[in-house]
Amino acid sequence: MILRQRATKEKMKAARDVVQGKCTVNSVRKNLMLDPTRITAFPMSEMTSLSKRHLRTSPPYQTEVLGGKSRLDIAASKIIAHTFSEVDHVDFKSRYLLPIAKISLLFFLFTLLLLYSAYYLNVLSLS
């Protein structure tokens, strides 16, 4: 990428050289015909860092991040409550209920893990 200020100076210098007869149009054609899509007003790294900084300080993003932390705590509490209720209510004398409870618990935990990992991958990709 070329900065707009530098591109303007190069074009002006090339045009002056042609007018003064120091060079031909063909020799400075590259400077005179700069691709306008490659010209930017600010460096790309500066624009990227500024955009990220403004995004992180915006109220919707702050709400999303803080809300995500509270949703994570809620999910963790649900897992703890579910595991406690499964262990507490399972009849350990029965040989059939325990494997079913373990399978349902594992399925529940796996589903929660998938949902929240997908959510956080989307949130982290914004930052």
MARMINU-234902 format. One record per residue (C-alpha): y, z, x; residue in one letter. Coordinates in steps of 0.05 Angstrom, whole numbers, plus 5000, padded with zeros to 4 digits. Example, Ala and Ser with C-alpha at 12.3 -4.5 7.8 and 13.67 -1.06 7.14 Angstrom:
<marlos>
491051565246A/497951435273S/
</marlos>
This chain:
<marlos>
500050005000M/507049845023I/513050265006L/518449914966R/523950095014Q/520249815074R/518249175037A/525549065016T/527949135088K/522548655114E/524248135062K/531748185076M/530648135152K/526147525143A/531147185096A/536947315145R/532847025203D/531546395162V/538946325144V/541146425216Q/535945915240G/532046405283K/525546215249C/522745755195T/520745935124V/513445795142N/513546305198S/516146875153V/512646665089R/508147275094K/514147745092N/517747365038L/511647304992M/509248024993L/504548174935D/508548594886P/502348964863T/501649264932R/508749534933I/509750254911T/515850704909A/512151314936F/505951424980P/499451454940M/497552134970S/504252434949E/503552164878M/496352424872T/497953124897S/504153174853L/500252944791S/494753454805K/499754004815R/503253844749H/496653804713L/494354484739R/500854814716T/500854504647S/499554974589P/493854564559P/490054564625Y/491355304635Q/488655444565T/482555014579E/480855364644V/481956064617L/478355884553G/472555614594G/471856274631K/471756664566S/466656164536R/462356274598L/462657024587D/460756934514I/454856494533A/452556994585A/452957554533S/448857134484K/443457024536I/443157764551I/442857934477A/437557414464H/433157634522T/433858364501F/432058204429S/426057774450E/423358324495V/425058884447D/421658574385H/415458264417V/409058624401D/405958704470F/399058844439K/398858144411S/396757614460R/399757044419Y/406857264408L/408657384480L/407556664505P/411156384445I/417056854457A/417356654530K/417255914514I/422655984461S/426856394509L/426055894565L/427855324518F/434055704494F/436355854565L/435155144589F/439054864530T/444955324544L/444755154617L/445054404602L/450754474552L/455154904596Y/453754514660S/455753864624A/462054204598Y/464054474667Y/462653814701L/467653494653N/472754054666V/471954024741L/472753274743S/479853354718L/481753774778S/
</marlos>
